[in-house]
């Protein structure tokens, strides 16, 4: 399991700070309970952050054409028809995945195609599992046009703890489900907007795995 590039700088900084603190305590209070307690806490904190920035190597094992693959690890928190008013301006089927701090936070492209639109919108930092987070939180949007001409919108949404959204997609790029679309730091959500009538392959509260779990099948 490798560390995601988005976490390398933070992990090196944390390791340096924790190491200096632990060494300083060792040379000032020796091997007392303060030293052992602090070393335990700093070690646990470092391992938690290290776990958050893990970056597993994944490839979708089947033919992905016509399928919508989960763009993130997490739990399905919404499957509903909504009016998407920011970009697509039409009725859509929305499927939302909530990521806790214990999930992998890399995001993959949900479909194969060509990147048609990329944008970022500043906003609030409400809990990402709340429905209003889709339209009120800080967010980035990527629209992908499939080979059959279907536009699929994937929206990365910041959460109460997430303060940085990274989006790698650029307009005009050819994209594939095995490629990472971006990364969100510390607890967040990804919404996928599909044409109304799309066949849904998941259910509410289901756990999904990014780039592994099919969540929908697009029509012809």
PyMOL commands that place a pseudoatom at each C-alpha (Angstrom):
pseudoatom trace, name=CA, resn=UNK, resi=1, chain=A, elem=C, hetatm=0, pos=[0.000, 0.000, 0.000]
pseudoatom trace, name=CA, resn=UNK, resi=2, chain=A, elem=C, hetatm=0, pos=[1.590, 3.291, -1.073]
pseudoatom trace, name=CA, resn=UNK, resi=3, chain=A, elem=C, hetatm=0, pos=[1.002, 6.816, 0.227]
pseudoatom trace, name=CA, resn=UNK, resi=4, chain=A, elem=C, hetatm=0, pos=[-0.949, 9.190, -2.015]
pseudoatom trace, name=CA, resn=UNK, resi=5, chain=A, elem=C, hetatm=0, pos=[1.076, 12.105, -3.359]
pseudoatom trace, name=CA, resn=UNK, resi=6, chain=A, elem=C, hetatm=0, pos=[-1.386, 14.568, -1.791]
pseudoatom trace, name=CA, resn=UNK, resi=7, chain=A, elem=C, hetatm=0, pos=[-0.313, 13.429, 1.671]
pseudoatom trace, name=CA, resn=UNK, resi=8, chain=A, elem=C, hetatm=0, pos=[3.464, 13.227, 1.297]
pseudoatom trace, name=CA, resn=UNK, resi=9, chain=A, elem=C, hetatm=0, pos=[4.216, 16.782, 2.439]
pseudoatom trace, name=CA, resn=UNK, resi=10, chain=A, elem=C, hetatm=0, pos=[1.842, 16.680, 5.408]
pseudoatom trace, name=CA, resn=UNK, resi=11, chain=A, elem=C, hetatm=0, pos=[3.119, 13.302, 6.576]
pseudoatom trace, name=CA, resn=UNK, resi=12, chain=A, elem=C, hetatm=0, pos=[6.754, 14.415, 6.429]
pseudoatom trace, name=CA, resn=UNK, resi=13, chain=A, elem=C, hetatm=0, pos=[5.880, 17.578, 8.369]
pseudoatom trace, name=CA, resn=UNK, resi=14, chain=A, elem=C, hetatm=0, pos=[3.948, 15.650, 11.028]
pseudoatom trace, name=CA, resn=UNK, resi=15, chain=A, elem=C, hetatm=0, pos=[6.702, 13.055, 11.391]
pseudoatom trace, name=CA, resn=UNK, resi=16, chain=A, elem=C, hetatm=0, pos=[9.312, 15.774, 11.855]
pseudoatom trace, name=CA, resn=UNK, resi=17, chain=A, elem=C, hetatm=0, pos=[7.252, 17.669, 14.440]
pseudoatom trace, name=CA, resn=UNK, resi=18, chain=A, elem=C, hetatm=0, pos=[6.300, 14.537, 16.398]
pseudoatom trace, name=CA, resn=UNK, resi=19, chain=A, elem=C, hetatm=0, pos=[9.878, 13.252, 16.331]
pseudoatom trace, name=CA, resn=UNK, resi=20, chain=A, elem=C, hetatm=0, pos=[11.254, 16.543, 17.658]
pseudoatom trace, name=CA, resn=UNK, resi=21, chain=A, elem=C, hetatm=0, pos=[8.616, 16.673, 20.411]
pseudoatom trace, name=CA, resn=UNK, resi=22, chain=A, elem=C, hetatm=0, pos=[9.253, 13.070, 21.492]
pseudoatom trace, name=CA, resn=UNK, resi=23, chain=A, elem=C, hetatm=0, pos=[13.046, 13.490, 21.499]
pseudoatom trace, name=CA, resn=UNK, resi=24, chain=A, elem=C, hetatm=0, pos=[12.790, 16.762, 23.426]
pseudoatom trace, name=CA, resn=UNK, resi=25, chain=A, elem=C, hetatm=0, pos=[10.578, 15.124, 26.049]
pseudoatom trace, name=CA, resn=UNK, resi=26, chain=A, elem=C, hetatm=0, pos=[12.960, 12.156, 26.332]
pseudoatom trace, name=CA, resn=UNK, resi=27, chain=A, elem=C, hetatm=0, pos=[15.864, 14.469, 27.112]
pseudoatom trace, name=CA, resn=UNK, resi=28, chain=A, elem=C, hetatm=0, pos=[13.880, 16.643, 29.553]
pseudoatom trace, name=CA, resn=UNK, resi=29, chain=A, elem=C, hetatm=0, pos=[11.616, 14.264, 31.482]
pseudoatom trace, name=CA, resn=UNK, resi=30, chain=A, elem=C, hetatm=0, pos=[13.475, 11.046, 30.618]
pseudoatom trace, name=CA, resn=UNK, resi=31, chain=A, elem=C, hetatm=0, pos=[11.328, 7.911, 30.443]
pseudoatom trace, name=CA, resn=UNK, resi=32, chain=A, elem=C, hetatm=0, pos=[8.453, 9.122, 32.578]
pseudoatom trace, name=CA, resn=UNK, resi=33, chain=A, elem=C, hetatm=0, pos=[4.738, 8.775, 31.953]
pseudoatom trace, name=CA, resn=UNK, resi=34, chain=A, elem=C, hetatm=0, pos=[4.669, 12.118, 30.120]
pseudoatom trace, name=CA, resn=UNK, resi=35, chain=A, elem=C, hetatm=0, pos=[7.172, 10.841, 27.561]
pseudoatom trace, name=CA, resn=UNK, resi=36, chain=A, elem=C, hetatm=0, pos=[5.438, 7.473, 27.071]
pseudoatom trace, name=CA, resn=UNK, resi=37, chain=A, elem=C, hetatm=0, pos=[1.980, 9.070, 26.926]
pseudoatom trace, name=CA, resn=UNK, resi=38, chain=A, elem=C, hetatm=0, pos=[3.000, 11.702, 24.398]
pseudoatom trace, name=CA, resn=UNK, resi=39, chain=A, elem=C, hetatm=0, pos=[4.849, 9.167, 22.258]
pseudoatom trace, name=CA, resn=UNK, resi=40, chain=A, elem=C, hetatm=0, pos=[1.758, 6.947, 22.211]
pseudoatom trace, name=CA, resn=UNK, resi=41, chain=A, elem=C, hetatm=0, pos=[-0.534, 9.832, 21.196]
pseudoatom trace, name=CA, resn=UNK, resi=42, chain=A, elem=C, hetatm=0, pos=[1.787, 11.127, 18.454]
pseudoatom trace, name=CA, resn=UNK, resi=43, chain=A, elem=C, hetatm=0, pos=[2.256, 7.628, 17.070]
pseudoatom trace, name=CA, resn=UNK, resi=44, chain=A, elem=C, hetatm=0, pos=[-1.494, 6.981, 16.929]
pseudoatom trace, name=CA, resn=UNK, resi=45, chain=A, elem=C, hetatm=0, pos=[-2.146, 10.366, 15.285]
pseudoatom trace, name=CA, resn=UNK, resi=46, chain=A, elem=C, hetatm=0, pos=[0.547, 9.780, 12.680]
pseudoatom trace, name=CA, resn=UNK, resi=47, chain=A, elem=C, hetatm=0, pos=[-0.797, 6.314, 11.861]
pseudoatom trace, name=CA, resn=UNK, resi=48, chain=A, elem=C, hetatm=0, pos=[-4.344, 7.700, 11.486]
pseudoatom trace, name=CA, resn=UNK, resi=49, chain=A, elem=C, hetatm=0, pos=[-3.178, 10.345, 9.020]
pseudoatom trace, name=CA, resn=UNK, resi=50, chain=A, elem=C, hetatm=0, pos=[-1.036, 7.767, 7.222]
pseudoatom trace, name=CA, resn=UNK, resi=51, chain=A, elem=C, hetatm=0, pos=[-4.095, 5.510, 6.925]
pseudoatom trace, name=CA, resn=UNK, resi=52, chain=A, elem=C, hetatm=0, pos=[-6.144, 8.390, 5.510]
pseudoatom trace, name=CA, resn=UNK, resi=53, chain=A, elem=C, hetatm=0, pos=[-3.625, 9.038, 2.715]
pseudoatom trace, name=CA, resn=UNK, resi=54, chain=A, elem=C, hetatm=0, pos=[-3.263, 5.409, 1.647]
pseudoatom trace, name=CA, resn=UNK, resi=55, chain=A, elem=C, hetatm=0, pos=[-3.485, 4.970, -2.105]
pseudoatom trace, name=CA, resn=UNK, resi=56, chain=A, elem=C, hetatm=0, pos=[-4.386, 1.422, -3.199]
pseudoatom trace, name=CA, resn=UNK, resi=57, chain=A, elem=C, hetatm=0, pos=[-3.638, 0.256, -6.724]
pseudoatom trace, name=CA, resn=UNK, resi=58, chain=A, elem=C, hetatm=0, pos=[-6.942, -0.623, -8.389]
pseudoatom trace, name=CA, resn=UNK, resi=59, chain=A, elem=C, hetatm=0, pos=[-8.139, -1.690, -11.829]
pseudoatom trace, name=CA, resn=UNK, resi=60, chain=A, elem=C, hetatm=0, pos=[-11.782, -2.345, -12.696]
pseudoatom trace, name=CA, resn=UNK, resi=61, chain=A, elem=C, hetatm=0, pos=[-11.807, -6.104, -13.418]
pseudoatom trace, name=CA, resn=UNK, resi=62, chain=A, elem=C, hetatm=0, pos=[-14.565, -6.226, -16.078]
pseudoatom trace, name=CA, resn=UNK, resi=63, chain=A, elem=C, hetatm=0, pos=[-15.668, -4.384, -19.216]
pseudoatom trace, name=CA, resn=UNK, resi=64, chain=A, elem=C, hetatm=0, pos=[-16.611, -0.893, -18.001]
pseudoatom trace, name=CA, resn=UNK, resi=65, chain=A, elem=C, hetatm=0, pos=[-18.338, 0.361, -21.154]
pseudoatom trace, name=CA, resn=UNK, resi=66, chain=A, elem=C, hetatm=0, pos=[-21.900, 1.436, -20.373]
pseudoatom trace, name=CA, resn=UNK, resi=67, chain=A, elem=C, hetatm=0, pos=[-21.340, 1.178, -16.626]
pseudoatom trace, name=CA, resn=UNK, resi=68, chain=A, elem=C, hetatm=0, pos=[-21.021, 3.910, -14.023]
pseudoatom trace, name=CA, resn=UNK, resi=69, chain=A, elem=C, hetatm=0, pos=[-18.404, 2.902, -11.459]
pseudoatom trace, name=CA, resn=UNK, resi=70, chain=A, elem=C, hetatm=0, pos=[-18.248, 4.249, -7.911]
pseudoatom trace, name=CA, resn=UNK, resi=71, chain=A, elem=C, hetatm=0, pos=[-15.868, 7.240, -7.996]
pseudoatom trace, name=CA, resn=UNK, resi=72, chain=A, elem=C, hetatm=0, pos=[-15.060, 6.886, -4.293]
pseudoatom trace, name=CA, resn=UNK, resi=73, chain=A, elem=C, hetatm=0, pos=[-15.054, 4.561, -1.299]
pseudoatom trace, name=CA, resn=UNK, resi=74, chain=A, elem=C, hetatm=0, pos=[-17.897, 5.089, 1.148]
pseudoatom trace, name=CA, resn=UNK, resi=75, chain=A, elem=C, hetatm=0, pos=[-21.616, 4.705, 1.788]
pseudoatom trace, name=CA, resn=UNK, resi=76, chain=A, elem=C, hetatm=0, pos=[-24.522, 5.434, -0.554]
pseudoatom trace, name=CA, resn=UNK, resi=77, chain=A, elem=C, hetatm=0, pos=[-26.458, 8.280, 1.128]
pseudoatom trace, name=CA, resn=UNK, resi=78, chain=A, elem=C, hetatm=0, pos=[-28.721, 9.446, -1.710]
pseudoatom trace, name=CA, resn=UNK, resi=79, chain=A, elem=C, hetatm=0, pos=[-30.460, 7.926, -4.744]
pseudoatom trace, name=CA, resn=UNK, resi=80, chain=A, elem=C, hetatm=0, pos=[-33.015, 10.415, -6.012]
pseudoatom trace, name=CA, resn=UNK, resi=81, chain=A, elem=C, hetatm=0, pos=[-34.253, 12.469, -8.937]
pseudoatom trace, name=CA, resn=UNK, resi=82, chain=A, elem=C, hetatm=0, pos=[-33.261, 16.133, -8.599]
pseudoatom trace, name=CA, resn=UNK, resi=83, chain=A, elem=C, hetatm=0, pos=[-33.054, 19.280, -10.705]
pseudoatom trace, name=CA, resn=UNK, resi=84, chain=A, elem=C, hetatm=0, pos=[-29.375, 20.018, -11.313]
pseudoatom trace, name=CA, resn=UNK, resi=85, chain=A, elem=C, hetatm=0, pos=[-29.384, 23.792, -11.760]
pseudoatom trace, name=CA, resn=UNK, resi=86, chain=A, elem=C, hetatm=0, pos=[-25.691, 24.725, -11.756]
pseudoatom trace, name=CA, resn=UNK, resi=87, chain=A, elem=C, hetatm=0, pos=[-24.272, 22.980, -14.826]
pseudoatom trace, name=CA, resn=UNK, resi=88, chain=A, elem=C, hetatm=0, pos=[-26.563, 20.498, -16.577]
pseudoatom trace, name=CA, resn=UNK, resi=89, chain=A, elem=C, hetatm=0, pos=[-29.783, 22.472, -15.934]
pseudoatom trace, name=CA, resn=UNK, resi=90, chain=A, elem=C, hetatm=0, pos=[-32.080, 19.482, -16.163]
pseudoatom trace, name=CA, resn=UNK, resi=91, chain=A, elem=C, hetatm=0, pos=[-33.695, 16.715, -14.152]
pseudoatom trace, name=CA, resn=UNK, resi=92, chain=A, elem=C, hetatm=0, pos=[-31.118, 14.093, -13.189]
pseudoatom trace, name=CA, resn=UNK, resi=93, chain=A, elem=C, hetatm=0, pos=[-30.721, 10.930, -11.177]
pseudoatom trace, name=CA, resn=UNK, resi=94, chain=A, elem=C, hetatm=0, pos=[-28.355, 11.731, -8.308]
pseudoatom trace, name=CA, resn=UNK, resi=95, chain=A, elem=C, hetatm=0, pos=[-26.304, 9.025, -6.572]
pseudoatom trace, name=CA, resn=UNK, resi=96, chain=A, elem=C, hetatm=0, pos=[-24.224, 10.251, -3.630]
pseudoatom trace, name=CA, resn=UNK, resi=97, chain=A, elem=C, hetatm=0, pos=[-21.359, 8.577, -1.786]
pseudoatom trace, name=CA, resn=UNK, resi=98, chain=A, elem=C, hetatm=0, pos=[-20.310, 9.781, 1.676]
pseudoatom trace, name=CA, resn=UNK, resi=99, chain=A, elem=C, hetatm=0, pos=[-16.674, 9.209, 2.666]
pseudoatom trace, name=CA, resn=UNK, resi=100, chain=A, elem=C, hetatm=0, pos=[-15.739, 9.016, 6.337]
pseudoatom trace, name=CA, resn=UNK, resi=101, chain=A, elem=C, hetatm=0, pos=[-12.219, 9.834, 7.514]
pseudoatom trace, name=CA, resn=UNK, resi=102, chain=A, elem=C, hetatm=0, pos=[-11.483, 6.099, 7.486]
pseudoatom trace, name=CA, resn=UNK, resi=103, chain=A, elem=C, hetatm=0, pos=[-12.201, 5.659, 3.758]
pseudoatom trace, name=CA, resn=UNK, resi=104, chain=A, elem=C, hetatm=0, pos=[-9.694, 5.974, 0.929]
pseudoatom trace, name=CA, resn=UNK, resi=105, chain=A, elem=C, hetatm=0, pos=[-10.104, 9.563, -0.292]
pseudoatom trace, name=CA, resn=UNK, resi=106, chain=A, elem=C, hetatm=0, pos=[-8.815, 9.273, -3.850]
pseudoatom trace, name=CA, resn=UNK, resi=107, chain=A, elem=C, hetatm=0, pos=[-11.557, 9.841, -6.443]
pseudoatom trace, name=CA, resn=UNK, resi=108, chain=A, elem=C, hetatm=0, pos=[-11.788, 8.002, -9.760]
pseudoatom trace, name=CA, resn=UNK, resi=109, chain=A, elem=C, hetatm=0, pos=[-13.598, 8.893, -12.991]
pseudoatom trace, name=CA, resn=UNK, resi=110, chain=A, elem=C, hetatm=0, pos=[-17.021, 7.192, -12.879]
pseudoatom trace, name=CA, resn=UNK, resi=111, chain=A, elem=C, hetatm=0, pos=[-17.235, 6.607, -16.658]
pseudoatom trace, name=CA, resn=UNK, resi=112, chain=A, elem=C, hetatm=0, pos=[-15.043, 6.443, -19.736]
pseudoatom trace, name=CA, resn=UNK, resi=113, chain=A, elem=C, hetatm=0, pos=[-15.167, 9.394, -22.097]
pseudoatom trace, name=CA, resn=UNK, resi=114, chain=A, elem=C, hetatm=0, pos=[-13.937, 12.941, -22.675]
pseudoatom trace, name=CA, resn=UNK, resi=115, chain=A, elem=C, hetatm=0, pos=[-13.842, 15.694, -20.059]
pseudoatom trace, name=CA, resn=UNK, resi=116, chain=A, elem=C, hetatm=0, pos=[-16.252, 18.404, -21.200]
pseudoatom trace, name=CA, resn=UNK, resi=117, chain=A, elem=C, hetatm=0, pos=[-16.343, 20.750, -18.202]
pseudoatom trace, name=CA, resn=UNK, resi=118, chain=A, elem=C, hetatm=0, pos=[-14.332, 21.427, -15.023]
pseudoatom trace, name=CA, resn=UNK, resi=119, chain=A, elem=C, hetatm=0, pos=[-15.215, 24.089, -12.444]
pseudoatom trace, name=CA, resn=UNK, resi=120, chain=A, elem=C, hetatm=0, pos=[-14.765, 24.960, -8.765]
pseudoatom trace, name=CA, resn=UNK, resi=121, chain=A, elem=C, hetatm=0, pos=[-17.259, 26.701, -6.483]
pseudoatom trace, name=CA, resn=UNK, resi=122, chain=A, elem=C, hetatm=0, pos=[-16.442, 28.148, -3.073]
pseudoatom trace, name=CA, resn=UNK, resi=123, chain=A, elem=C, hetatm=0, pos=[-18.946, 27.475, -0.312]
pseudoatom trace, name=CA, resn=UNK, resi=124, chain=A, elem=C, hetatm=0, pos=[-19.593, 26.317, 3.218]
pseudoatom trace, name=CA, resn=UNK, resi=125, chain=A, elem=C, hetatm=0, pos=[-18.185, 23.325, 5.128]
pseudoatom trace, name=CA, resn=UNK, resi=126, chain=A, elem=C, hetatm=0, pos=[-21.271, 21.590, 6.483]
pseudoatom trace, name=CA, resn=UNK, resi=127, chain=A, elem=C, hetatm=0, pos=[-21.246, 17.869, 7.266]
pseudoatom trace, name=CA, resn=UNK, resi=128, chain=A, elem=C, hetatm=0, pos=[-20.988, 16.132, 3.885]
pseudoatom trace, name=CA, resn=UNK, resi=129, chain=A, elem=C, hetatm=0, pos=[-23.771, 13.626, 4.610]
pseudoatom trace, name=CA, resn=UNK, resi=130, chain=A, elem=C, hetatm=0, pos=[-26.353, 16.437, 4.705]
pseudoatom trace, name=CA, resn=UNK, resi=131, chain=A, elem=C, hetatm=0, pos=[-28.382, 16.896, 1.473]
pseudoatom trace, name=CA, resn=UNK, resi=132, chain=A, elem=C, hetatm=0, pos=[-27.691, 20.657, 1.370]
pseudoatom trace, name=CA, resn=UNK, resi=133, chain=A, elem=C, hetatm=0, pos=[-23.941, 20.023, 1.155]
pseudoatom trace, name=CA, resn=UNK, resi=134, chain=A, elem=C, hetatm=0, pos=[-24.393, 19.218, -2.557]
pseudoatom trace, name=CA, resn=UNK, resi=135, chain=A, elem=C, hetatm=0, pos=[-25.341, 22.812, -3.336]
pseudoatom trace, name=CA, resn=UNK, resi=136, chain=A, elem=C, hetatm=0, pos=[-23.958, 24.865, -0.442]
pseudoatom trace, name=CA, resn=UNK, resi=137, chain=A, elem=C, hetatm=0, pos=[-20.532, 23.394, 0.380]
pseudoatom trace, name=CA, resn=UNK, resi=138, chain=A, elem=C, hetatm=0, pos=[-17.281, 24.076, -1.438]
pseudoatom trace, name=CA, resn=UNK, resi=139, chain=A, elem=C, hetatm=0, pos=[-17.263, 21.798, -4.480]
pseudoatom trace, name=CA, resn=UNK, resi=140, chain=A, elem=C, hetatm=0, pos=[-15.659, 20.953, -7.794]
pseudoatom trace, name=CA, resn=UNK, resi=141, chain=A, elem=C, hetatm=0, pos=[-17.547, 19.632, -10.808]
pseudoatom trace, name=CA, resn=UNK, resi=142, chain=A, elem=C, hetatm=0, pos=[-16.391, 17.473, -13.708]
pseudoatom trace, name=CA, resn=UNK, resi=143, chain=A, elem=C, hetatm=0, pos=[-18.620, 16.657, -16.677]
pseudoatom trace, name=CA, resn=UNK, resi=144, chain=A, elem=C, hetatm=0, pos=[-17.643, 13.657, -18.801]
pseudoatom trace, name=CA, resn=UNK, resi=145, chain=A, elem=C, hetatm=0, pos=[-19.182, 12.915, -22.197]
pseudoatom trace, name=CA, resn=UNK, resi=146, chain=A, elem=C, hetatm=0, pos=[-19.290, 9.179, -22.893]
pseudoatom trace, name=CA, resn=UNK, resi=147, chain=A, elem=C, hetatm=0, pos=[-18.715, 7.589, -26.300]
pseudoatom trace, name=CA, resn=UNK, resi=148, chain=A, elem=C, hetatm=0, pos=[-22.515, 7.442, -26.723]
pseudoatom trace, name=CA, resn=UNK, resi=149, chain=A, elem=C, hetatm=0, pos=[-22.843, 11.174, -26.105]
pseudoatom trace, name=CA, resn=UNK, resi=150, chain=A, elem=C, hetatm=0, pos=[-24.210, 10.967, -22.540]
pseudoatom trace, name=CA, resn=UNK, resi=151, chain=A, elem=C, hetatm=0, pos=[-23.083, 13.707, -20.145]
pseudoatom trace, name=CA, resn=UNK, resi=152, chain=A, elem=C, hetatm=0, pos=[-22.239, 12.479, -16.636]
pseudoatom trace, name=CA, resn=UNK, resi=153, chain=A, elem=C, hetatm=0, pos=[-21.535, 15.003, -13.886]
pseudoatom trace, name=CA, resn=UNK, resi=154, chain=A, elem=C, hetatm=0, pos=[-19.294, 14.041, -10.962]
pseudoatom trace, name=CA, resn=UNK, resi=155, chain=A, elem=C, hetatm=0, pos=[-19.180, 16.568, -8.116]
pseudoatom trace, name=CA, resn=UNK, resi=156, chain=A, elem=C, hetatm=0, pos=[-16.511, 16.497, -5.382]
pseudoatom trace, name=CA, resn=UNK, resi=157, chain=A, elem=C, hetatm=0, pos=[-17.863, 18.093, -2.203]
pseudoatom trace, name=CA, resn=UNK, resi=158, chain=A, elem=C, hetatm=0, pos=[-15.940, 19.279, 0.839]
pseudoatom trace, name=CA, resn=UNK, resi=159, chain=A, elem=C, hetatm=0, pos=[-17.174, 18.250, 4.290]
pseudoatom trace, name=CA, resn=UNK, resi=160, chain=A, elem=C, hetatm=0, pos=[-16.976, 19.674, 7.795]
pseudoatom trace, name=CA, resn=UNK, resi=161, chain=A, elem=C, hetatm=0, pos=[-13.326, 18.616, 8.062]
pseudoatom trace, name=CA, resn=UNK, resi=162, chain=A, elem=C, hetatm=0, pos=[-12.355, 18.665, 4.387]
pseudoatom trace, name=CA, resn=UNK, resi=163, chain=A, elem=C, hetatm=0, pos=[-10.718, 21.980, 3.500]
pseudoatom trace, name=CA, resn=UNK, resi=164, chain=A, elem=C, hetatm=0, pos=[-9.088, 21.148, 0.207]
pseudoatom trace, name=CA, resn=UNK, resi=165, chain=A, elem=C, hetatm=0, pos=[-10.440, 19.593, -2.969]
pseudoatom trace, name=CA, resn=UNK, resi=166, chain=A, elem=C, hetatm=0, pos=[-7.922, 18.542, -5.610]
pseudoatom trace, name=CA, resn=UNK, resi=167, chain=A, elem=C, hetatm=0, pos=[-9.177, 17.945, -9.159]
pseudoatom trace, name=CA, resn=UNK, resi=168, chain=A, elem=C, hetatm=0, pos=[-6.840, 16.527, -11.804]
pseudoatom trace, name=CA, resn=UNK, resi=169, chain=A, elem=C, hetatm=0, pos=[-9.303, 16.519, -14.715]
pseudoatom trace, name=CA, resn=UNK, resi=170, chain=A, elem=C, hetatm=0, pos=[-8.836, 19.071, -17.504]
pseudoatom trace, name=CA, resn=UNK, resi=171, chain=A, elem=C, hetatm=0, pos=[-11.229, 19.962, -20.315]
pseudoatom trace, name=CA, resn=UNK, resi=172, chain=A, elem=C, hetatm=0, pos=[-10.487, 17.909, -23.405]
pseudoatom trace, name=CA, resn=UNK, resi=173, chain=A, elem=C, hetatm=0, pos=[-8.786, 15.042, -21.554]
pseudoatom trace, name=CA, resn=UNK, resi=174, chain=A, elem=C, hetatm=0, pos=[-9.679, 11.485, -22.495]
pseudoatom trace, name=CA, resn=UNK, resi=175, chain=A, elem=C, hetatm=0, pos=[-10.528, 9.703, -19.255]
pseudoatom trace, name=CA, resn=UNK, resi=176, chain=A, elem=C, hetatm=0, pos=[-11.018, 6.125, -18.076]
pseudoatom trace, name=CA, resn=UNK, resi=177, chain=A, elem=C, hetatm=0, pos=[-12.475, 4.646, -14.905]
pseudoatom trace, name=CA, resn=UNK, resi=178, chain=A, elem=C, hetatm=0, pos=[-9.053, 3.343, -13.841]
pseudoatom trace, name=CA, resn=UNK, resi=179, chain=A, elem=C, hetatm=0, pos=[-7.688, 6.901, -13.665]
pseudoatom trace, name=CA, resn=UNK, resi=180, chain=A, elem=C, hetatm=0, pos=[-7.902, 9.167, -10.624]
pseudoatom trace, name=CA, resn=UNK, resi=181, chain=A, elem=C, hetatm=0, pos=[-10.084, 12.244, -11.047]
pseudoatom trace, name=CA, resn=UNK, resi=182, chain=A, elem=C, hetatm=0, pos=[-8.882, 13.929, -7.854]
pseudoatom trace, name=CA, resn=UNK, resi=183, chain=A, elem=C, hetatm=0, pos=[-8.592, 13.778, -4.076]
pseudoatom trace, name=CA, resn=UNK, resi=184, chain=A, elem=C, hetatm=0, pos=[-10.480, 15.322, -1.130]
pseudoatom trace, name=CA, resn=UNK, resi=185, chain=A, elem=C, hetatm=0, pos=[-8.741, 15.795, 2.209]
pseudoatom trace, name=CA, resn=UNK, resi=186, chain=A, elem=C, hetatm=0, pos=[-10.468, 14.627, 5.409]
pseudoatom trace, name=CA, resn=UNK, resi=187, chain=A, elem=C, hetatm=0, pos=[-14.101, 13.538, 5.181]
pseudoatom trace, name=CA, resn=UNK, resi=188, chain=A, elem=C, hetatm=0, pos=[-16.237, 14.423, 2.196]
pseudoatom trace, name=CA, resn=UNK, resi=189, chain=A, elem=C, hetatm=0, pos=[-18.700, 13.337, -0.487]
pseudoatom trace, name=CA, resn=UNK, resi=190, chain=A, elem=C, hetatm=0, pos=[-18.972, 12.673, -4.225]
pseudoatom trace, name=CA, resn=UNK, resi=191, chain=A, elem=C, hetatm=0, pos=[-22.243, 13.076, -6.140]
pseudoatom trace, name=CA, resn=UNK, resi=192, chain=A, elem=C, hetatm=0, pos=[-22.843, 11.576, -9.583]
pseudoatom trace, name=CA, resn=UNK, resi=193, chain=A, elem=C, hetatm=0, pos=[-25.605, 12.981, -11.817]
pseudoatom trace, name=CA, resn=UNK, resi=194, chain=A, elem=C, hetatm=0, pos=[-27.022, 10.687, -14.502]
pseudoatom trace, name=CA, resn=UNK, resi=195, chain=A, elem=C, hetatm=0, pos=[-29.910, 10.820, -16.983]
pseudoatom trace, name=CA, resn=UNK, resi=196, chain=A, elem=C, hetatm=0, pos=[-33.319, 10.130, -15.449]
pseudoatom trace, name=CA, resn=UNK, resi=197, chain=A, elem=C, hetatm=0, pos=[-34.246, 6.501, -16.043]
pseudoatom trace, name=CA, resn=UNK, resi=198, chain=A, elem=C, hetatm=0, pos=[-30.694, 5.187, -15.663]
pseudoatom trace, name=CA, resn=UNK, resi=199, chain=A, elem=C, hetatm=0, pos=[-30.655, 1.700, -14.164]
pseudoatom trace, name=CA, resn=UNK, resi=200, chain=A, elem=C, hetatm=0, pos=[-29.409, 1.854, -10.562]
pseudoatom trace, name=CA, resn=UNK, resi=201, chain=A, elem=C, hetatm=0, pos=[-27.246, -1.044, -9.364]
pseudoatom trace, name=CA, resn=UNK, resi=202, chain=A, elem=C, hetatm=0, pos=[-26.850, -0.028, -5.701]
pseudoatom trace, name=CA, resn=UNK, resi=203, chain=A, elem=C, hetatm=0, pos=[-29.154, 0.710, -2.780]
pseudoatom trace, name=CA, resn=UNK, resi=204, chain=A, elem=C, hetatm=0, pos=[-29.260, 3.128, 0.133]
pseudoatom trace, name=CA, resn=UNK, resi=205, chain=A, elem=C, hetatm=0, pos=[-26.666, 2.594, 2.895]
pseudoatom trace, name=CA, resn=UNK, resi=206, chain=A, elem=C, hetatm=0, pos=[-24.691, 0.176, 0.726]
pseudoatom trace, name=CA, resn=UNK, resi=207, chain=A, elem=C, hetatm=0, pos=[-20.914, 0.253, 1.116]
pseudoatom trace, name=CA, resn=UNK, resi=208, chain=A, elem=C, hetatm=0, pos=[-19.110, 0.798, -2.185]
pseudoatom trace, name=CA, resn=UNK, resi=209, chain=A, elem=C, hetatm=0, pos=[-15.485, 0.682, -3.271]
pseudoatom trace, name=CA, resn=UNK, resi=210, chain=A, elem=C, hetatm=0, pos=[-14.034, 3.288, -5.598]
pseudoatom trace, name=CA, resn=UNK, resi=211, chain=A, elem=C, hetatm=0, pos=[-13.222, 2.012, -9.092]
pseudoatom trace, name=CA, resn=UNK, resi=212, chain=A, elem=C, hetatm=0, pos=[-14.588, -1.426, -8.143]
pseudoatom trace, name=CA, resn=UNK, resi=213, chain=A, elem=C, hetatm=0, pos=[-18.348, -1.228, -7.507]
pseudoatom trace, name=CA, resn=UNK, resi=214, chain=A, elem=C, hetatm=0, pos=[-20.731, -0.579, -10.458]
pseudoatom trace, name=CA, resn=UNK, resi=215, chain=A, elem=C, hetatm=0, pos=[-23.403, 1.863, -9.258]
pseudoatom trace, name=CA, resn=UNK, resi=216, chain=A, elem=C, hetatm=0, pos=[-25.475, 2.267, -12.451]
pseudoatom trace, name=CA, resn=UNK, resi=217, chain=A, elem=C, hetatm=0, pos=[-25.859, 1.150, -16.064]
pseudoatom trace, name=CA, resn=UNK, resi=218, chain=A, elem=C, hetatm=0, pos=[-26.344, 3.825, -18.723]
pseudoatom trace, name=CA, resn=UNK, resi=219, chain=A, elem=C, hetatm=0, pos=[-28.934, 3.455, -21.474]
pseudoatom trace, name=CA, resn=UNK, resi=220, chain=A, elem=C, hetatm=0, pos=[-28.049, 3.298, -25.160]
for i in range(1, 220): cmd.bond("trace and resi %d" % i, "trace and resi %d" % (i + 1))
show_as sticks, trace
zoom trace
